[in-house]
Amino acid sequence: MPKPLSLPFDPIARADELWKQRWGKVPSMAAITSIMRAQQILLSEVDAVVKPYGLTFARYEALVLLTFSKAGELPMSKIGERLMVHPTSVTNTVDRLVKSGLVAKRPNPNDGRGTLAVITDKGREVVDAATRDLMAMDFGLGAYDAEECQEIFALLRPLRIAAHDFDE
């Protein structure tokens, strides 16, 4: 798919100027619009890298999470908690990984009603290859150096704390 032509101006800066004229200065409007656009850009770039592996970024994250666990398996509820997504999203993600042969599901012996997601050998191979490719393209953040990436993380942390993602 060809890249769209660049505009001769920054549309978010233009919107910010027009916003100021109409409603007054609201820096958070330009900030949220920039964050949302950055999310679109990054998701598109990262999804393009993981797509050849039959993954989306959400599925990639689930596989990575499973590799971080000691036994390569986690309860579905724990996956949702760690990825901060709704249980229905976890079920959909894991079911697609099962269909691809990257994950297996089995009853949780510690919880009679629960299910464990277990990464397969094929899943480990795929996540390792996808990770190499994502690292090679700096997860889409190649425009920033390591220090700037740390600054971005630090700038967004208070927002995540305010959303109760975790206890400070």
Secondary structure, DSSP 8 states (H G I E B T S, - for coil): -------SS-HHHHHHHHHHHHH---HHHHHHHHHHHHHHHHHHHHHHHHGGGT--HHHHHHHHHHHHSTTSEEEHHHHHHHHT--HHHHHHHHHHHHHTTSEEEEE-TTSTT-EEEEE-HHHHHHHHHHHHHHHHTGGGTTTS-HHHHHHHHHHHHHHHHHTTSS--
